Amino acid sequence: MKKITIITGHYGSGKTNLAVNLAVQASHEGKAVAVVDLDIVNPYFRTADFRELFSEKNIKLIAPDFANSNLDIPSIQFDLEQIAKSEDCLIIDVGGDDAGAVALGRYAEALTAYGDDVDMFYVINQRRYLTATPDEAISLMYEIENASRMKHTAIVNNTNLGKETNVDVVENSAEFASEISVRTGLPVIFTTFPEECAELTNTPDAYPVKIYVKPLWEI
């Protein structure tokens, strides 16, 4: 994992769950990890919901004022550049779609100064409304880039159906992810599988994830 990893995508694509998994993995590797929650759009599934888990793993969490409260009033008052300098690994969970990416654009100049030490992953989920076709997913990707004033470096195929996800659901999305990769020129860096499914697939880029983010009715 590079110094800075930025996670973007459509609402409900699984950005936050991926961010949490990457943070926990980096912590297990002995790295000093910080997660910045830039999701000022969606008041429900935020990395700010995982303060207790992050505390147990010695992961630093930086979130907007009023995150995890009854007030959904975005107030970003932190120095991303300084945070990046002080940590081995910085993971940035960006809000959904281009609206959420506007907050990232505020830090575009400071982040791009890190050059090749920055990855910006675009998370795709073929089973989500409005990104079910390559055309839709690609169009949204470019909208996010325009809003953030940054360019993606790779794609993460995070196709899932929540707790209904099985090996077939993920494997059947391979052609979808491949077409997006070819048309954008970006590699599919990995394909996520729930932990219990990962050992059942021969997908070479399979990345097992623990499901931390769950709908309220499953909690």
QUITAPE-V92104 format. One record per residue. N is the residue number from 1. RES is the residue in three letters. SS is DSSP state (2 for helix, 1 for strand, 0 for the rest). OMEGA is omega in radians with two decimals (* if undefined). D_FIRST is the distance of its C-alpha to the first C-alpha in Angstrom with 1 decimal. Layout:
{{N	RES	SS	OMEGA	D_FIRST} {N	RES	SS	OMEGA	D_FIRST}}
//
This chain:
{{1	MET	0	-3.11	0.0} {2	LYS	0	-3.11	3.8} {3	LYS	0	-3.11	6.8} {4	ILE	1	3.08	8.0} {5	THR	1	-3.13	7.5} {6	ILE	1	-3.09	11.1} {7	ILE	1	3.11	12.7} {8	THR	1	3.09	16.2} {9	GLY	1	-3.14	18.9} {10	HIS	0	3.02	22.4} {11	TYR	0	3.08	24.0} {12	GLY	0	-3.14	23.5} {13	SER	0	-3.13	20.8} {14	GLY	0	-3.11	18.6} {15	LYS	2	-3.05	16.2} {16	THR	2	3.12	16.7} {17	ASN	2	3.09	16.5} {18	LEU	2	-3.14	13.1} {19	ALA	2	3.14	12.0} {20	VAL	2	3.13	13.7} {21	ASN	2	3.13	12.2} {22	LEU	2	3.14	8.5} {23	ALA	2	-3.14	10.0} {24	VAL	2	3.11	12.1} {25	GLN	2	-3.14	9.7} {26	ALA	2	3.11	7.8} {27	SER	2	3.12	11.4} {28	HIS	2	3.11	12.6} {29	GLU	0	3.08	10.4} {30	GLY	0	-3.12	12.4} {31	LYS	0	2.99	10.3} {32	ALA	0	-2.96	12.3} {33	VAL	1	2.99	11.1} {34	ALA	1	3.07	13.1} {35	VAL	1	3.09	13.6} {36	VAL	1	3.12	15.9} {37	ASP	1	3.08	18.3} {38	LEU	1	-3.13	19.6} {39	ASP	0	-3.13	21.4} {40	ILE	0	-3.09	24.9} {41	VAL	0	-3.03	26.5} {42	ASN	0	-3.08	26.3} {43	PRO	0	-3.03	27.9} {44	TYR	0	-3.07	27.2} {45	PHE	0	-3.10	23.6} {46	ARG	0	3.03	21.5} {47	THR	2	3.12	18.8} {48	ALA	2	3.11	21.6} {49	ASP	2	-3.00	23.3} {50	PHE	2	-3.12	21.0} {51	ARG	2	-3.09	22.0} {52	GLU	2	3.11	23.4} {53	LEU	2	-3.12	20.5} {54	PHE	2	3.12	18.2} {55	SER	2	3.13	20.9} {56	GLU	2	-3.08	21.1} {57	LYS	0	-3.10	17.4} {58	ASN	0	3.08	17.6} {59	ILE	1	-3.14	15.4} {60	LYS	1	3.12	16.9} {61	LEU	1	3.07	18.0} {62	ILE	1	-3.06	19.4} {63	ALA	1	3.11	21.6} {64	PRO	0	3.02	24.5} {65	ASP	0	3.11	28.0} {66	PHE	0	3.05	29.8} {67	ALA	0	-3.14	26.8} {68	ASN	0	3.07	27.9} {69	SER	0	3.12	31.5} {70	ASN	0	-3.11	34.4} {71	LEU	0	3.14	34.0} {72	ASP	0	-3.10	31.6} {73	ILE	0	-3.09	31.9} {74	PRO	0	3.08	28.8} {75	SER	0	-3.08	28.6} {76	ILE	0	-3.09	25.5} {77	GLN	0	3.09	26.1} {78	PHE	0	-3.05	23.0} {79	ASP	0	-3.10	21.6} {80	LEU	2	-3.12	18.0} {81	GLU	2	3.13	18.0} {82	GLN	2	3.11	19.1} {83	ILE	2	3.14	16.7} {84	ALA	2	-3.13	13.7} {85	LYS	2	-2.99	15.6} {86	SER	2	-3.09	16.2} {87	GLU	0	3.05	12.9} {88	ASP	0	-3.00	9.8} {89	CYS	1	3.11	7.7} {90	LEU	1	3.12	9.7} {91	ILE	1	-3.08	9.8} {92	ILE	1	3.12	12.9} {93	ASP	1	-3.03	15.1} {94	VAL	1	3.11	17.6} {95	GLY	0	-3.07	21.1} {96	GLY	0	3.02	22.4} {97	ASP	2	-3.09	23.7} {98	ASP	2	3.13	24.7} {99	ALA	2	3.12	26.5} {100	GLY	2	-3.09	23.4} {101	ALA	2	3.12	21.6} {102	VAL	2	3.13	24.4} {103	ALA	2	3.11	23.0} {104	LEU	2	-3.13	19.8} {105	GLY	2	3.11	22.1} {106	ARG	0	-3.08	23.4} {107	TYR	0	-3.03	20.3} {108	ALA	2	-3.09	19.6} {109	GLU	2	-3.12	21.0} {110	ALA	2	-3.09	19.2} {111	LEU	2	-3.12	15.7} {112	THR	2	3.09	16.5} {113	ALA	0	3.11	17.6} {114	TYR	0	3.03	14.0} {115	GLY	2	-3.07	14.2} {116	ASP	2	3.12	11.6} {117	ASP	2	3.13	9.1} {118	VAL	1	2.96	9.3} {119	ASP	1	3.06	8.4} {120	MET	1	-3.06	11.3} {121	PHE	1	3.04	11.6} {122	TYR	1	-3.08	15.2} {123	VAL	1	3.13	16.1} {124	ILE	1	3.11	19.3} {125	ASN	0	-3.07	21.9} {126	GLN	0	-3.08	25.0} {127	ARG	0	3.09	27.0} {128	ARG	0	3.08	26.8} {129	TYR	0	3.12	29.9} {130	LEU	0	3.00	29.5} {131	THR	0	-3.07	26.5} {132	ALA	0	3.10	28.3} {133	THR	0	3.09	28.8} {134	PRO	2	3.13	26.7} {135	ASP	2	-3.13	28.9} {136	GLU	2	-3.10	28.3} {137	ALA	2	-3.13	24.5} {138	ILE	2	3.12	24.4} {139	SER	2	3.12	26.8} {140	LEU	2	3.14	24.9} {141	MET	2	-3.13	21.7} {142	TYR	2	3.06	23.7} {143	GLU	2	3.10	25.4} {144	ILE	2	3.13	22.1} {145	GLU	2	3.13	21.3} {146	ASN	2	-3.11	24.8} {147	ALA	2	-3.07	24.7} {148	SER	2	-3.07	21.4} {149	ARG	0	3.10	22.2} {150	MET	0	-3.11	18.7} {151	LYS	0	3.07	17.6} {152	HIS	0	3.12	15.2} {153	THR	0	-3.11	12.8} {154	ALA	1	3.13	12.6} {155	ILE	1	3.00	14.4} {156	VAL	1	3.07	13.8} {157	ASN	1	-3.10	17.1} {158	ASN	0	-3.13	17.8} {159	THR	0	-3.13	21.5} {160	ASN	0	3.05	23.3} {161	LEU	0	-3.11	26.7} {162	GLY	2	-3.10	25.9} {163	LYS	2	3.08	27.6} {164	GLU	2	-3.11	29.4} {165	THR	0	3.02	26.3} {166	ASN	0	-3.08	26.8} {167	VAL	2	-3.11	25.6} {168	ASP	2	3.14	28.0} {169	VAL	2	-3.10	26.8} {170	VAL	2	-3.09	23.3} {171	GLU	2	3.14	24.4} {172	ASN	0	3.12	27.1} {173	SER	0	-3.06	24.6} {174	ALA	2	-3.13	23.2} {175	GLU	2	3.08	25.8} {176	PHE	2	-3.13	25.0} {177	ALA	2	-3.13	21.3} {178	SER	2	3.13	22.3} {179	GLU	2	3.11	24.9} {180	ILE	2	3.12	22.6} {181	SER	2	-3.11	20.2} {182	VAL	2	-3.05	23.2} {183	ARG	2	-3.14	24.8} {184	THR	2	-3.08	21.9} {185	GLY	0	-3.13	20.5} {186	LEU	0	3.13	17.0} {187	PRO	1	2.92	15.3} {188	VAL	1	-3.00	14.9} {189	ILE	1	2.96	11.3} {190	PHE	1	3.10	12.5} {191	THR	1	-3.07	15.6} {192	THR	1	3.03	15.8} {193	PHE	1	2.98	18.7} {194	PRO	1	-3.05	20.2} {195	GLU	2	-3.07	19.9} {196	GLU	2	3.14	23.5} {197	CYS	2	-2.99	23.3} {198	ALA	2	-3.11	20.3} {199	GLU	0	-3.11	22.4} {200	LEU	0	-3.10	25.1} {201	THR	0	3.05	23.4} {202	ASN	0	3.13	23.0} {203	THR	0	-3.03	20.4} {204	PRO	0	-3.10	18.1} {205	ASP	0	-3.09	15.0} {206	ALA	1	3.12	15.9} {207	TYR	1	-3.12	13.4} {208	PRO	1	3.12	15.6} {209	VAL	1	2.98	15.6} {210	LYS	0	-3.11	18.0} {211	ILE	0	3.10	20.2} {212	TYR	0	-3.08	20.3} {213	VAL	0	-3.12	21.7} {214	LYS	0	3.05	25.2} {215	PRO	0	-3.10	28.3} {216	LEU	2	-3.09	30.8} {217	TRP	2	3.10	33.2} {218	GLU	2	-3.09	30.9} {219	ILE	0	*	30.3}}
//
